[in-house]
Amino acid sequence: MSDELEATSHTGGSEDDTLAVSQTGNENVAITNYGTVHMQVNQNFRGLPRSDGQFYVPAQINREYYNIFVIRGEKFDKPFFRMPRERALSGSMSSETRERFPGVSESDKKQIVTMPSLFMDENHQYGNADAGQKAIYGFVSDYKIYDNEVKVYWCGYRLDIPQIRLNQLLDELQLSGDDRLNEMNRTHWAIKRCDLMQELQEAGIDIPVFTHGTVD
């Protein structure tokens, strides 16, 4: 079985369609720094970029960083969403990461689209989410920079991560704040230097594994 997945054609349907994709393998796949996980994926994919009739899976995943997108009231029911420009890579990042990614730009896109991502609405409570709030695990496939906003295209591969659970993992996920108020209460896009895949797995949150490669 190949370690890489390529973009797969998907045609027809509306933006709200759900595509079921099943992948199984009869060999174990070693995940760098985590151990061995049997590779079997049976997930619903939503938010497929429709501009070219494909859904996006990076050939290799950059596990050194991840993106977090928090947007008040966003339902993530389209293949794109809009982030205010002043909230994009402008805060909630370490000084080292801010130096590496000083602001949203075209030049950093090649790296950003290989990073795992979390997508979510703002916490509905101070310092915590409602019981029914769900976060999404996936990837950014593209973005367009406008004067006042960034239009972000995305693909979601697990749609039902309890957001309450993420609020319990602030230290592990390098998120600022505490149980009274944290960065999931604020609309923003940030990049964190953290192996999201490993931290979620160690916290008992299963996610699809597409490749065990990393990018330089």
KELUM-138899 format. One record per residue (C-alpha): x, y, z. Coordinates in nm, 4 decimals, always signed. Each point is the difference from the previous one (the first is absolute). Example, Ala and Ser with C-alpha at 12.3 -4.5 7.8 and 13.67 -1.06 7.14 Angstrom:
REM KELUM-138899
+1.2300	-0.4500	+0.7800;
+0.1370	+0.3440	-0.0660;
This chain:
REM KELUM-138899
+0.0000	+0.0000	+0.0000;
+0.1368	+0.3416	-0.0894;
+0.0807	+0.2466	+0.2765;
-0.1493	+0.2894	-0.1962;
-0.3441	+0.0948	-0.1207;
-0.0585	+0.2131	-0.3031;
-0.2860	+0.2354	-0.0736;
-0.3023	-0.2003	-0.1148;
-0.2562	+0.1164	-0.2495;
-0.3454	+0.0867	+0.1284;
-0.2595	+0.1412	-0.2318;
-0.3596	+0.1020	+0.0214;
-0.2177	+0.0840	+0.2971;
-0.0481	+0.3139	+0.1982;
+0.2297	+0.1635	+0.2510;
-0.1902	-0.1697	+0.2808;
+0.0560	-0.3553	-0.1269;
+0.1902	-0.2452	+0.2167;
+0.2468	-0.2385	-0.1638;
+0.0645	-0.3338	+0.1682;
+0.3559	-0.1245	-0.0456;
+0.1244	-0.3318	+0.1296;
+0.3637	-0.1081	+0.0057;
+0.1327	-0.3170	+0.1567;
+0.3395	-0.1621	+0.0120;
+0.1279	-0.3395	+0.1045;
+0.3299	+0.1349	+0.1293;
+0.0790	+0.2111	+0.3031;
+0.1238	+0.3547	-0.0558;
+0.2610	+0.1497	+0.2300;
-0.0822	+0.3543	+0.1104;
+0.3117	+0.1988	+0.0768;
+0.0465	+0.0525	+0.3768;
-0.3218	-0.1748	+0.0841;
+0.0243	-0.3736	-0.0571;
-0.1978	-0.2275	-0.2278;
-0.3606	+0.0510	-0.1030;
-0.2003	-0.2235	-0.2342;
-0.0903	+0.2204	-0.2961;
-0.3726	-0.0155	-0.0622;
-0.2017	+0.3042	-0.1004;
-0.3765	+0.0113	-0.0379;
-0.0959	+0.3631	+0.0358;
-0.2436	+0.2500	-0.1408;
+0.1700	+0.2862	-0.1831;
-0.1709	+0.3355	+0.0007;
+0.1059	+0.3417	-0.1193;
+0.1540	-0.1260	-0.3223;
+0.1582	+0.2647	-0.2211;
-0.2147	+0.0026	-0.3128;
+0.2078	+0.2341	-0.2130;
+0.1836	-0.2907	-0.1633;
-0.2261	-0.2936	+0.0857;
+0.2461	-0.1506	+0.2482;
+0.0407	-0.0425	+0.3723;
+0.3330	+0.0751	+0.1587;
+0.2378	-0.2285	+0.1863;
+0.3627	+0.1169	+0.0286;
+0.2541	-0.2478	-0.1323;
+0.1950	+0.0543	+0.3211;
-0.1085	+0.1521	+0.3292;
+0.2005	+0.2617	+0.1883;
-0.0394	-0.1189	+0.3570;
+0.2169	+0.2703	+0.1540;
-0.2833	+0.2547	-0.0193;
-0.3772	+0.0119	-0.0187;
-0.2618	+0.2624	-0.0850;
-0.2888	+0.0929	+0.2264;
-0.2978	+0.1914	-0.1409;
-0.2627	+0.1357	+0.2396;
-0.2862	+0.1963	-0.1577;
-0.3025	+0.1268	+0.1867;
-0.3237	-0.1456	-0.1365;
+0.1672	-0.1885	-0.2864;
-0.1830	-0.3207	-0.0979;
+0.2674	-0.1290	-0.2394;
-0.2687	-0.1101	-0.2441;
+0.1757	+0.1287	-0.3130;
+0.3337	-0.0880	-0.1611;
+0.1399	+0.3321	+0.1242;
-0.0319	+0.2455	+0.2862;
+0.1122	+0.3601	+0.0531;
+0.2441	+0.1141	+0.2677;
+0.0353	+0.3727	+0.0791;
+0.3404	+0.1112	-0.1250;
+0.0922	+0.1645	+0.3297;
-0.0641	-0.3307	+0.1820;
+0.2150	-0.2131	-0.2338;
+0.3403	-0.1008	+0.1451;
+0.0054	+0.3152	+0.2080;
-0.0014	-0.1373	+0.3550;
-0.0155	-0.3048	+0.2310;
+0.3346	-0.1196	-0.1373;
+0.3429	-0.0331	+0.1606;
+0.2611	+0.2582	-0.0933;
+0.1979	-0.2691	-0.1805;
-0.3000	-0.1085	-0.2054;
-0.0953	+0.3624	-0.0672;
+0.3500	+0.0555	-0.1358;
-0.0368	-0.3064	-0.2249;
-0.3523	+0.1015	-0.1155;
-0.0155	+0.3797	+0.0427;
-0.3382	+0.0325	-0.1700;
-0.2221	-0.1611	-0.2570;
+0.1804	-0.0066	-0.3351;
+0.0161	-0.1901	-0.3242;
+0.3616	-0.0974	+0.0663;
-0.0921	-0.2142	+0.3032;
-0.2884	-0.1795	-0.1711;
+0.2112	-0.2987	-0.1039;
+0.0697	-0.0759	+0.3671;
-0.3428	+0.0908	+0.1391;
-0.1898	-0.2395	-0.2262;
+0.2048	-0.2937	+0.1338;
-0.0829	+0.0694	+0.3664;
-0.2835	-0.1792	+0.1824;
-0.2739	+0.2422	+0.1040;
-0.2791	+0.0422	+0.2530;
-0.3152	+0.1897	-0.1000;
-0.2643	+0.1113	+0.2499;
-0.2546	+0.2563	+0.1130;
+0.0866	+0.2152	+0.3004;
-0.0643	-0.1590	+0.3385;
-0.3591	+0.0677	+0.0997;
+0.1015	+0.0419	+0.3648;
+0.2841	+0.1858	+0.1692;
+0.2978	-0.2348	-0.0041;
-0.1968	-0.2959	-0.1277;
-0.2273	-0.1306	-0.2735;
-0.3571	-0.1241	+0.0135;
-0.0499	-0.3756	+0.0164;
-0.1215	-0.0078	-0.3585;
+0.2815	+0.2024	-0.1569;
+0.2153	-0.1958	-0.2421;
+0.3395	+0.0894	-0.1435;
+0.1309	-0.1225	-0.3352;
+0.3361	-0.1548	-0.0846;
+0.1248	+0.0493	-0.3547;
+0.2190	+0.2079	-0.2280;
+0.0075	+0.3334	-0.1774;
+0.0154	-0.0615	-0.3744;
+0.0371	+0.3619	-0.1144;
-0.0659	+0.3593	+0.0998;
-0.0442	+0.3342	-0.1713;
+0.1117	+0.3257	+0.1596;
-0.2381	+0.2955	-0.0407;
+0.0171	+0.3534	+0.1413;
-0.2162	-0.0696	+0.3045;
-0.0132	-0.3778	+0.0268;
+0.1603	-0.3305	-0.0874;
-0.2170	-0.2490	-0.1873;
+0.1060	-0.3451	+0.1177;
-0.0805	-0.3266	-0.1813;
-0.0032	-0.3044	+0.2226;
-0.0613	-0.3757	+0.0241;
-0.1281	-0.1688	+0.3153;
+0.0775	-0.3641	+0.0776;
-0.1379	-0.0344	+0.3508;
-0.2990	+0.2203	+0.0695;
-0.1027	-0.0933	+0.3530;
+0.2851	+0.0702	+0.2426;
-0.1608	+0.1191	+0.3271;
+0.1138	+0.3580	+0.0434;
-0.0251	-0.0390	+0.3771;
+0.2797	-0.2556	-0.0276;
+0.2253	+0.2493	-0.1787;
-0.0613	+0.2486	+0.2813;
+0.1458	-0.2625	+0.2333;
+0.3185	-0.0200	-0.2089;
+0.1173	+0.3608	+0.0052;
+0.3559	-0.0809	+0.1093;
+0.0355	-0.3002	-0.2285;
-0.1191	+0.1963	-0.3049;
+0.1981	+0.3160	+0.0918;
-0.3195	+0.2061	+0.0345;
+0.0025	+0.3142	+0.2113;
-0.2413	+0.0699	+0.2843;
-0.1643	-0.2068	+0.2707;
-0.3384	-0.1402	+0.1044;
-0.1357	+0.3546	+0.0447;
+0.0927	+0.1315	-0.3440;
+0.2207	-0.1375	-0.2754;
+0.0769	+0.0599	-0.3653;
-0.2871	-0.2224	-0.1143;
-0.2218	+0.2858	+0.1205;
+0.1425	+0.2332	-0.2643;
-0.0282	+0.0044	-0.3795;
+0.3501	-0.0444	-0.1427;
+0.2345	-0.2088	-0.2102;
+0.3256	-0.1019	+0.1661;
+0.2813	-0.2442	-0.0676;
+0.1292	-0.2093	+0.2895;
+0.3302	-0.1825	+0.0214;
-0.1418	-0.3288	+0.1192;
-0.0490	-0.3522	-0.1378;
-0.3797	+0.0088	-0.0105;
-0.0344	-0.3561	-0.1280;
+0.2019	-0.1476	+0.2842;
-0.1613	+0.2124	+0.2720;
-0.3526	-0.0917	-0.1152;
+0.0874	-0.3689	-0.0213;
+0.1558	+0.0010	+0.3465;
-0.3125	+0.1720	+0.1346;
-0.2148	-0.2812	-0.1390;
-0.1417	+0.2041	-0.2901;
+0.0163	-0.2161	-0.3114;
+0.0736	+0.1702	-0.3309;
+0.0512	-0.1397	-0.3518;
+0.3614	-0.0703	-0.0887;
+0.0832	+0.0480	-0.3675;
+0.3802	+0.0051	+0.0000;
+0.2865	-0.0388	+0.2452;
+0.2353	+0.2273	-0.1941;
+0.1105	+0.3439	+0.1091;
+0.1201	+0.3013	-0.1938;
+0.3231	+0.1859	+0.0568;
